[in-house]
Amino acid sequence: MKYNDFCRTDIEFVNVEQMKEACLHFDYKKLVLVMSKRAGVRYELERFVRDLESRYELLWLGESVSYPTQKTLKEGLDALKGFEPEAILAIGGGSAIDYAKGMKAFYHSTEYQTVETITELLQKKEIRRNPIDIIAVPTTAGTGAEVTKWATIWDSESKCKYSIDREELKPDKAFIVPEFTARAGGELTITTGLDSLAHAMESYWSKKTSPLVRQLAVRSIGITIEYLDQIIKEPENISLREKQCLASVLSGLAFSMTRTTACHSISYPLTMQYQIPHGTAVAMTLAQVAEKNSGSFPEAEDLFALFAGCGGIRNYLEQVCGETVSLRLRDYGIARDKLPVIAQSAFTLGRMDNNPVEFNRQDVVEILKQTF
Ligand SMILES: [Zn+2]
């Protein structure tokens, strides 16, 4: 078996002080900080920003970006004009890291980008080459953005979503800081935990699965099943948080080799048209898709066996969501007669066709009905 060096990201598990210390000792002169002003307050990083300012020529992009669009990228790139950064330090959830990847993808020292040129580059799947490093510090445990080479850019007009996907976009360095994830409330903890679970399960049954991928996925799922519930009860327990951070990195590594499948594909219109948080939207169809895929991917019984102790996948999801998160479409203002329209936009190339079983529109409508 050929072993691919599948992750060039230098991943370090550290505490907050170690993260700060390391960030003050990079060999850069010009640094861009992507971190919302709100996050700076929430994670008590005001003093750290001042230290960065005295150590580097710092450009701080402090706008809060959730689900980056061509418009938010253009605003960021405008601010970067003439700055010629050597690195982008992104501290935040998956969106902050995706935003940093988007900036690297389209930054060019002499080119000016408009919403139109960014859209054109997204459509042509072109990126700009530059030597900017990305340092990712995820504050939630689940997106895996710190170890993947892609990012999602959501269309400003909400018509579609784009994916930028290039080796150069994989972060050079990732600091995993469990203390940050301990600031997340119950809902965010659950939705990001479920996103990690979906990454692991989808990589397990993906058409590109491998024994290596399945081992990473099994470990990740096992940790989530064992600890996510506990974390909800003891949100400030850092050693429990560290477990879920590990689960997230493991599932990130697993799906960085396979990409996702039907659940992610079906989730995109749910997030875009109905603002259902990403992790919730992918978890909504996890049990249904698992059942349909059953028997069509290697070592399927080992995957299902992981959930045997909690009464199967559906029961597990209900238990962990409790009263905090609903996985029912009707709770998000979706009318039953809209399901065929949603199904129409549920086919993302590279995701749906990466599912071991082929689904047509009617199959997706059926899956959506079951989760209604
Ligand atoms: Zn995801």
Residues whose N, C-alpha, C, O or C-beta is under 5 A from the ligand:
A	BS01	ZN	D195
